[in-house]
Amino acid sequence: MAALVALTVSIISFALIYMAGDPAVALAGENATPDVVAQIRAQYGYDRPLPVQYLDWLAHALRGDFGTSPYFRLPVSELIADRLEVTMILGVLGISFALLVGVPMGVLAAMRPNSLIDRAALFIAVVGQAIPSFWFGLILIVLFAVNLGWLPASGADSWKGFVLPTIVLGYYATPAIMRLTRAGMIEVLGSDYIRTARAKGVKPRKILFKHALRNAVIPVVSLAAVQMGFMLGGSIVTESVFALHGAGYLAWQSISRNDLPTMQALILIFSLFYIFFTFLADVLNAWLDPRLRK
Amino acid sequence: MTPPMVSPPAPVLSPRRQMLRRALRHRGLIFSSIVLGLIVLIAVFAPLLAPYDPYKQSLIARMKPPVYLGGTWKYPLGTDALGRDMLSRLIYGARVSLMIGLVSAGLSAVIGTVMGISAGYFGGRVDRFVQYLINVRLAMPVILVALATVSLLGGSMFIIMIVMGLLLWDRFAVVLRSATMQVRAMEYIEAAEMLGARQSRILWKEILPNVSSHLIVIFTLEMAHAIILEAGLSFLGLGVQPPTPSWGLMISEGKEMLLFDSWLIMIPGIALFLLVFSINMFGDGIRDVTAPEGRN
């Protein structure tokens, strides 16, 4: 299934640039003469039959060659490899933030369902989901960079530049992680083996961490992997707000500059990352849950 | 032998009455209905409510602060860098957001419902094909594909609504697929099949009404999703084009003045938050009211 999905995604990424008609016209710009358009068409091979173009593009892509970016005048693969590091760091930081906030909140909420803490956690989750991330980012900039002057508003010169983007990227995944932790904990805490452990006189702290959390957190791990895949999409907005020069920012640049080869490559790579992370989620789930191991 | 004592039966309310009763007791649902109702009214009567033309620029009235920051009542929410009245733009912006949310979510709902119900009802090959489509759709990052297509096709409102409508059907398909599977196992479906009801009748009259509560809940979620996404696209400069008064675009325009006049982004941002928040709350309320056993 994953392979078939990946193949389809590659066809879509390839075909996307034909949606607006002739890609050579799009690359050449509005005021180009027919000669220039024809030259570009030949240079990029847009004059060949579509299936030939696709297979050629795919064959090169599999070897890591996505052609040359007409805007940056650099090989696309070099460009992306350069930018991917920032995005990866941001992704790992973002998911760590979501786990570090979401899991404890979920556990606290589950210990006393319908208590004040539980209601407050759910309320924060609902509010958080309604705040557009780009707006949240701008508010954090106003607050921490402009008014308080603690953190830089943009760039990634030091670790400080990652603090605000991490929060903006991570907060969106937090409610889902919190809710899943909470649901898992409530289910596990109501199970027979926890009652047995309590009856045996095992310390409540040990029950909570060793017995309950370990089991409740299994689905959260795979959710985190899936969320990591989603975060790549979120990195486009976050990196644009904070002018972090990662792959997300590159995606926005390539789209607004009509840089078709880079656009194609990034759509394919982002999608493949997502497929990889959902696959990883399945593997992790099977590995962590002995009942699924055969 | 005396007959056994029979206590008079408790008054049984019809399911519909019970639902209405729960709805009237649900504070979140009532609050969100009022806010949403107000926003819809504002959008519908925008020309009557807006004090100024939302497109009219004024060189002498640029960057006037809102009343709460020492401005005058002439421009209650101030003016932007081109001297346009913020309140009027905000009022007209409600039209853009609601329109985009309703049309995009509506299109997605049609696509996702057809897919979900056919996968759940027919199963087998149809189901595998729909699952494959869902997986492909999920693998492609919405914002990236939306940005790329909108930039290639041009950022008119019509195109944005179509592109988002074609992208946001996944949750409809996933949820309606499993809901249909549950309904399909019910005895009344079997009975209808035994009676020789046509397939189209079963799908329309038996399945669809019984999954419609899920449909409404997902519709609210996706409507909120579409509104945030449009704002995000417009913020990135690849959505609704200026001078249209879109809230996302207003935030983007205010970004330039972020350092000194942050109210320019606060006002449209709060409007956006309020709309999305009440749509989500409304959806949660509908879920609680229609499926009380499924709470928590």
HADDOCK unambig.tbl for C-alpha pairs under 7 A between the chains (distance, minus, plus):
assign (segid A and resid 5 and name CA) (segid B and resid 135 and name CA) 6.68 0.50 0.50
assign (segid A and resid 5 and name CA) (segid B and resid 136 and name CA) 5.33 0.50 0.50
assign (segid A and resid 8 and name CA) (segid B and resid 136 and name CA) 6.99 0.50 0.50
assign (segid A and resid 9 and name CA) (segid B and resid 136 and name CA) 6.42 0.50 0.50
assign (segid A and resid 20 and name CA) (segid B and resid 152 and name CA) 5.50 0.50 0.50
assign (segid A and resid 20 and name CA) (segid B and resid 153 and name CA) 5.50 0.50 0.50
assign (segid A and resid 127 and name CA) (segid B and resid 277 and name CA) 6.65 0.50 0.50
assign (segid A and resid 130 and name CA) (segid B and resid 273 and name CA) 5.61 0.50 0.50
assign (segid A and resid 130 and name CA) (segid B and resid 276 and name CA) 5.36 0.50 0.50
assign (segid A and resid 130 and name CA) (segid B and resid 277 and name CA) 4.96 0.50 0.50
assign (segid A and resid 131 and name CA) (segid B and resid 273 and name CA) 5.48 0.50 0.50
assign (segid A and resid 132 and name CA) (segid B and resid 228 and name CA) 6.06 0.50 0.50
assign (segid A and resid 134 and name CA) (segid B and resid 232 and name CA) 6.92 0.50 0.50
assign (segid A and resid 135 and name CA) (segid B and resid 269 and name CA) 6.41 0.50 0.50
assign (segid A and resid 146 and name CA) (segid B and resid 259 and name CA) 6.44 0.50 0.50
assign (segid A and resid 233 and name CA) (segid B and resid 141 and name CA) 5.30 0.50 0.50
assign (segid A and resid 233 and name CA) (segid B and resid 143 and name CA) 6.29 0.50 0.50
assign (segid A and resid 233 and name CA) (segid B and resid 144 and name CA) 6.56 0.50 0.50
assign (segid A and resid 255 and name CA) (segid B and resid 148 and name CA) 5.78 0.50 0.50
assign (segid A and resid 255 and name CA) (segid B and resid 151 and name CA) 6.76 0.50 0.50
assign (segid A and resid 256 and name CA) (segid B and resid 151 and name CA) 6.95 0.50 0.50
assign (segid A and resid 267 and name CA) (segid B and resid 144 and name CA) 6.94 0.50 0.50
assign (segid A and resid 271 and name CA) (segid B and resid 139 and name CA) 5.02 0.50 0.50
assign (segid A and resid 271 and name CA) (segid B and resid 140 and name CA) 5.00 0.50 0.50
assign (segid A and resid 271 and name CA) (segid B and resid 141 and name CA) 6.61 0.50 0.50
assign (segid A and resid 274 and name CA) (segid B and resid 139 and name CA) 5.62 0.50 0.50
assign (segid A and resid 275 and name CA) (segid B and resid 139 and name CA) 5.94 0.50 0.50
